[in-house]
Amino acid sequence: MSGQTLYISEPGCELRRAGNWLRLDRGKECLLRASPRGLDHVIIFGDAVLTPESIVLLLKHNVPVSLLSPSGRFRGRILPPDAPAPSLRKAQYGCADDAIYSLDLARAIVRVKLTGGTQILRRHSRNRGTSDVAAHIEAIRKARSRLGEAGSIGSLRGIEGRAGAAYFDGFRQLLREPAEFIRRTRRPPKDPVNALLSFGYCLVTAEVVGQVAAVGLDPQVGFLHVTRAGRPALALDLVEEFRAPVVDRVVLRCWNLRMLTPEDFYFSAEGVPLLRPDARSRFIREYERRMNKPFRHVEGFRTTYRRLLHGQARAVAYCFRNHETYRGLPVRL
């Protein structure tokens, strides 16, 4: 995996084919040229145009394309023709139909998510010299200890929801002023920090959809998230493990170091905060830095979060094929 993603966020752009290269134009201006051989993914925001020839070239080189709204909400994807092993998809569907297996897998995902949230609160509160989040850390710890009591996906989601409320209440206290963030809101986000969180989660989701499909799994058949036509439920499941160590840390860094401020947003007619194009580019640069920054895995090898996205997709595929217990993301945040 080369780990190179092409983001197209400038309005009025057109991606064309120029021989064996891709060319991004805005009017008569060429913004960039790129070889599809060096790309793993293309992510497009808003109304950029892809010519049929550019799509064919991307598919030829097995490069998926994700389509997002200007605010970053996932709209859909263009995937290369895959040849998933029927036995793997059958195994995935069989695991999804197994209530006990489904609950165990969903529990493993929530356990990683709650652990990551606890560590984010502990690390950033220590860095800022505040102990105000101690009660929130304890609430999440207690919720994590109760995961084994959940007898259904519904009750597991209830525990997760209460822990999530405690986490974001603590997260709010880690933000430097000015921040209008009171609680987590989405569809639509109500303030700039919520908009950043939603935008970051959409970026990860777009990547995980591609990784899940690349290993031959059906992205729409999930475990923790409800399976619904057009919804990448399995990808959303795996995204839960990467929220805290990737997106939440990037949002805290961008906001607390004032890389992004309220002035970097404008509001739609519906009152939804949206990042200005130059601010979106700054956030994406920080996101890419986090995704590609090498670190030492708890098992001793060097890796990046982008490699781990692919690794977790392969790990869950292995578990489905062998009907084995999924352990979740084994990293030290």
C-alpha positions as CSV (number, residue, x, y, z in Angstrom):
1,M,0.0,0.0,0.0
2,S,1.5,3.3,-1.1
3,G,-0.7,5.3,1.2
4,Q,-1.3,8.1,-1.3
5,T,-4.8,9.6,-1.5
6,L,-5.8,12.3,-4.0
7,Y,-8.3,14.8,-2.5
8,I,-10.3,17.0,-4.9
9,S,-12.0,19.7,-3.0
10,E,-11.7,22.8,-5.2
11,P,-15.1,23.8,-6.7
12,G,-15.4,23.7,-10.5
13,C,-12.7,21.1,-11.1
14,E,-12.6,18.4,-13.7
15,L,-10.4,15.3,-13.6
16,R,-9.4,14.2,-17.1
17,R,-7.2,11.6,-18.6
18,A,-4.0,12.7,-20.3
19,G,-2.5,9.6,-21.8
20,N,-1.6,7.4,-18.9
21,W,-1.8,10.3,-16.4
22,L,-4.6,12.1,-14.6
23,R,-4.9,15.8,-15.0
24,L,-7.0,18.1,-12.7
25,D,-8.2,21.2,-14.5
26,R,-10.1,24.2,-13.3
27,G,-11.1,26.1,-16.4
28,K,-8.0,26.4,-18.5
29,E,-5.7,26.1,-15.5
30,C,-4.0,22.7,-14.7
31,L,-3.9,22.3,-11.0
32,L,-2.0,19.0,-10.9
33,R,-0.9,15.9,-12.8
34,A,-0.8,12.5,-11.1
35,S,0.0,9.0,-12.1
36,P,-2.8,6.5,-11.1
37,R,0.0,4.0,-10.3
38,G,0.9,6.0,-7.2
39,L,-2.7,6.3,-5.9
40,D,-4.6,4.1,-3.5
41,H,-7.7,6.3,-3.3
42,V,-9.4,9.4,-4.8
43,I,-11.8,11.3,-2.6
44,I,-14.0,14.0,-4.2
45,F,-15.9,16.7,-2.4
46,G,-18.8,18.5,-3.9
47,D,-19.4,19.0,-7.6
48,A,-16.0,18.1,-9.2
49,V,-16.4,16.3,-12.5
50,L,-14.8,13.0,-13.6
51,T,-14.6,12.3,-17.3
52,P,-15.5,8.7,-18.3
53,E,-11.9,8.3,-19.5
54,S,-10.5,9.2,-16.1
55,I,-12.8,6.8,-14.4
56,V,-11.7,4.0,-16.8
57,L,-8.1,4.8,-16.1
58,L,-8.6,4.7,-12.3
59,L,-10.5,1.4,-12.5
60,K,-7.8,-0.1,-14.7
61,H,-5.3,0.6,-11.8
62,N,-7.7,-0.6,-9.1
63,V,-8.1,2.9,-7.6
64,P,-11.4,3.4,-5.8
65,V,-13.2,6.8,-5.8
66,S,-15.3,8.1,-2.9
67,L,-17.8,10.8,-3.4
68,L,-18.5,13.1,-0.5
69,S,-20.7,16.2,0.0
70,P,-19.0,19.6,0.5
71,S,-19.3,19.0,4.3
72,G,-17.7,15.6,4.0
73,R,-20.8,13.4,4.2
74,F,-20.3,10.1,2.4
75,R,-22.4,9.9,-0.8
76,G,-21.2,6.8,-2.5
77,R,-18.2,5.1,-4.2
78,I,-16.9,3.9,-7.5
79,L,-15.0,0.6,-6.9
80,P,-12.9,-1.4,-9.3
81,P,-14.4,-4.7,-10.5
82,D,-13.6,-7.1,-7.7
83,A,-13.7,-10.9,-7.6
84,P,-14.6,-11.6,-4.0
85,A,-14.4,-15.3,-3.1
86,P,-18.0,-16.5,-2.7
87,S,-16.9,-18.5,0.2
88,L,-15.8,-15.4,2.1
89,R,-19.0,-13.5,1.5
90,K,-21.0,-16.6,2.6
91,A,-18.9,-16.8,5.7
92,Q,-19.6,-13.1,6.4
93,Y,-23.3,-13.5,6.0
94,G,-23.3,-16.6,8.2
95,C,-21.5,-14.8,11.0
96,A,-24.0,-11.9,10.6
97,D,-26.8,-14.3,11.0
98,D,-25.2,-15.8,14.2
99,A,-26.6,-13.7,17.1
100,I,-23.9,-14.8,19.5
101,Y,-21.1,-14.2,17.1
102,S,-22.5,-10.8,16.1
103,L,-22.8,-9.7,19.7
104,D,-19.2,-10.8,20.5
105,L,-17.8,-8.9,17.5
106,A,-19.8,-5.8,18.3
107,R,-18.7,-6.0,21.9
108,A,-15.0,-6.2,20.9
109,I,-15.4,-3.1,18.7
110,V,-17.1,-1.1,21.5
111,R,-14.4,-2.2,24.0
112,V,-11.7,-0.8,21.7
113,K,-13.7,2.4,21.2
114,L,-14.2,3.0,24.9
115,T,-10.6,2.3,25.7
116,G,-9.5,4.8,23.1
117,G,-11.8,7.4,24.5
118,T,-10.5,6.9,28.0
119,Q,-6.9,7.3,26.8
120,I,-7.6,10.4,24.8
121,L,-9.2,12.1,27.9
122,R,-6.4,11.0,30.2
123,R,-3.6,12.1,27.8
124,H,-4.9,15.4,26.9
125,S,-6.1,16.3,30.4
126,R,-2.6,15.5,31.7
127,N,-1.1,17.7,28.9
128,R,-3.4,20.6,29.8
129,G,-3.0,20.2,33.6
130,T,-6.7,19.6,34.3
131,S,-8.4,16.9,36.4
132,D,-11.9,17.9,35.4
133,V,-12.3,14.9,33.2
134,A,-11.7,12.3,36.0
135,A,-15.4,11.7,36.5
136,H,-15.9,11.2,32.8
137,I,-13.0,8.7,32.6
138,E,-14.6,6.8,35.5
139,A,-18.0,6.8,33.8
140,I,-16.4,5.3,30.7
141,R,-14.5,2.8,32.7
142,K,-17.6,1.6,34.4
143,A,-19.4,1.3,31.1
144,R,-16.6,-0.7,29.7
145,S,-16.8,-3.1,32.7
146,R,-20.5,-3.7,31.9
147,L,-20.0,-4.7,28.3
148,G,-20.1,-8.3,29.2
149,E,-23.5,-7.9,30.7
150,A,-25.1,-6.9,27.4
151,G,-27.3,-9.7,26.2
152,S,-28.2,-8.1,22.9
153,I,-26.9,-5.6,20.3
154,G,-29.6,-3.1,21.5
155,S,-28.4,-3.2,25.1
156,L,-24.8,-2.9,23.9
157,R,-25.6,0.2,22.0
158,G,-27.3,1.6,25.1
159,I,-24.1,1.2,27.1
160,E,-22.0,2.6,24.2
161,G,-24.4,5.6,24.0
162,R,-24.1,6.5,27.7
163,A,-20.3,6.1,27.6
164,G,-20.2,8.3,24.4
165,A,-22.1,11.1,26.2
166,A,-19.6,11.0,29.1
167,Y,-16.7,11.0,26.6
168,F,-17.8,14.0,24.7
169,D,-18.7,15.9,27.9
170,G,-15.0,15.4,28.8
171,F,-13.8,16.1,25.3
172,R,-15.5,19.5,25.5
173,Q,-13.3,20.4,28.5
174,L,-10.2,19.7,26.5
175,L,-11.0,22.3,23.9
176,R,-9.5,25.8,24.0
177,E,-11.8,28.7,23.7
178,P,-13.6,29.9,21.7
179,A,-15.6,26.6,21.2
180,E,-19.3,26.4,21.0
181,F,-19.2,22.7,21.4
182,I,-21.6,21.5,24.1
183,R,-22.3,17.9,23.0
184,R,-21.9,15.7,20.0
185,T,-24.4,16.6,17.3
186,R,-24.6,15.3,13.7
187,R,-26.9,15.3,10.7
188,P,-26.3,18.1,10.8
189,P,-23.5,19.2,13.1
190,K,-24.4,22.3,15.1
191,D,-21.0,24.0,15.6
192,P,-17.5,24.1,14.0
193,V,-16.0,21.4,16.3
194,N,-18.8,19.0,15.6
195,A,-18.4,19.8,11.9
196,L,-14.7,18.9,12.1
197,L,-15.5,15.6,13.9
198,S,-18.1,14.7,11.3
199,F,-15.8,15.6,8.5
200,G,-13.0,13.5,9.9
201,Y,-15.2,10.5,10.5
202,C,-16.4,10.7,6.9
203,L,-12.8,10.7,5.7
204,V,-12.0,7.5,7.6
205,T,-15.3,5.9,6.5
206,A,-14.5,6.5,2.9
207,E,-11.1,4.8,3.3
208,V,-12.5,1.8,5.3
209,V,-15.2,1.2,2.7
210,G,-12.5,0.8,0.1
211,Q,-10.4,-1.5,2.3
212,V,-13.3,-3.7,3.3
213,A,-14.3,-4.1,-0.4
214,A,-10.7,-4.7,-1.4
215,V,-10.4,-7.8,0.8
216,G,-13.6,-9.2,-0.7
217,L,-16.1,-8.4,2.1
218,D,-19.6,-6.8,1.7
219,P,-19.3,-3.3,3.2
220,Q,-23.1,-3.1,3.8
221,V,-23.4,-6.1,6.1
222,G,-22.5,-5.0,9.6
223,F,-22.7,-6.1,13.2
224,L,-22.8,-3.1,15.6
225,H,-24.5,-0.9,13.0
226,V,-27.8,-1.7,11.5
227,T,-27.6,-3.3,8.0
228,R,-29.5,-1.2,5.6
229,A,-29.4,-0.8,1.8
230,G,-26.9,1.8,0.8
231,R,-25.3,2.1,4.2
232,P,-21.7,0.8,4.7
233,A,-22.5,-0.8,8.0
234,L,-19.4,-3.1,8.2
235,A,-17.1,-0.1,7.4
236,L,-18.9,2.0,10.1
237,D,-18.2,-0.8,12.6
238,L,-14.5,-0.8,11.9
239,V,-14.4,3.0,11.9
240,E,-15.3,3.0,15.6
241,E,-11.8,1.8,16.4
242,F,-10.2,4.7,14.6
243,R,-12.3,7.6,15.8
244,A,-10.3,8.4,18.9
245,P,-6.7,7.7,17.8
246,V,-7.1,9.4,14.5
247,V,-9.9,11.9,14.1
248,D,-10.4,13.1,17.7
249,R,-6.7,13.7,18.1
250,V,-6.5,15.6,14.8
251,V,-9.5,17.8,15.8
252,L,-8.0,18.6,19.2
253,R,-4.6,19.4,17.6
254,C,-6.2,21.7,14.9
255,W,-8.4,23.5,17.4
256,N,-6.1,23.9,20.3
257,L,-3.2,25.0,18.3
258,R,-5.5,27.4,16.4
259,M,-4.7,25.8,13.0
260,L,-8.5,26.2,12.6
261,T,-10.7,28.8,14.2
262,P,-14.4,29.8,13.9
263,E,-13.4,32.2,11.1
264,D,-12.5,29.2,8.9
265,F,-16.2,28.3,8.7
266,Y,-19.2,29.7,6.8
267,F,-22.8,28.7,7.4
268,S,-25.2,27.2,4.8
269,A,-28.7,28.4,4.3
270,E,-29.8,25.7,6.8
271,G,-27.3,27.0,9.4
272,V,-24.8,24.1,9.0
273,P,-21.2,25.1,9.6
274,L,-18.9,24.3,6.6
275,L,-15.2,24.5,6.2
276,R,-13.8,27.0,3.8
277,P,-11.8,25.4,1.0
278,D,-8.4,26.5,2.3
279,A,-9.3,25.4,5.9
280,R,-10.5,22.0,4.6
281,S,-7.1,21.6,2.9
282,R,-5.3,22.4,6.2
283,F,-7.5,19.8,8.1
284,I,-6.8,17.2,5.4
285,R,-3.0,17.8,5.7
286,E,-3.2,17.1,9.4
287,Y,-5.4,14.1,8.9
288,E,-2.9,12.7,6.3
289,R,0.0,13.5,8.7
290,R,-1.7,11.4,11.4
291,M,-2.6,8.6,9.1
292,N,0.9,8.2,7.7
293,K,3.0,8.9,10.8
294,P,4.9,5.8,11.7
295,F,4.7,4.5,15.2
296,R,5.5,1.3,17.1
297,H,2.7,-1.2,17.4
298,V,2.2,-2.9,20.7
299,E,3.4,-6.1,19.1
300,G,6.7,-4.5,18.3
301,F,6.6,-3.7,14.6
302,R,6.5,-0.3,12.9
303,T,3.3,0.7,11.2
304,T,0.9,3.6,10.4
305,Y,-2.8,4.0,10.9
306,R,-3.4,3.8,7.2
307,R,-1.7,0.4,7.1
308,L,-3.8,-0.7,10.1
309,L,-7.0,0.2,8.2
310,H,-6.0,-2.5,5.7
311,G,-4.8,-4.8,8.4
312,Q,-8.1,-4.7,10.3
313,A,-10.1,-5.4,7.2
314,R,-7.9,-8.4,6.6
315,A,-8.2,-9.5,10.2
316,V,-12.0,-9.3,10.2
317,A,-12.1,-11.3,6.9
318,Y,-9.9,-14.0,8.5
319,C,-12.2,-14.2,11.5
320,F,-15.3,-14.5,9.3
321,R,-13.7,-17.2,7.2
322,N,-12.7,-19.2,10.2
323,H,-15.6,-18.2,12.5
324,E,-13.0,-17.0,15.0
325,T,-13.4,-14.3,17.7
326,Y,-12.5,-10.8,16.6
327,R,-10.2,-9.1,19.0
328,G,-10.3,-5.5,17.9
329,L,-7.5,-3.0,17.2
330,P,-4.5,-3.9,19.4
331,V,-2.7,-0.6,19.6
332,R,-1.4,1.7,22.3
333,L,-2.9,5.1,21.6
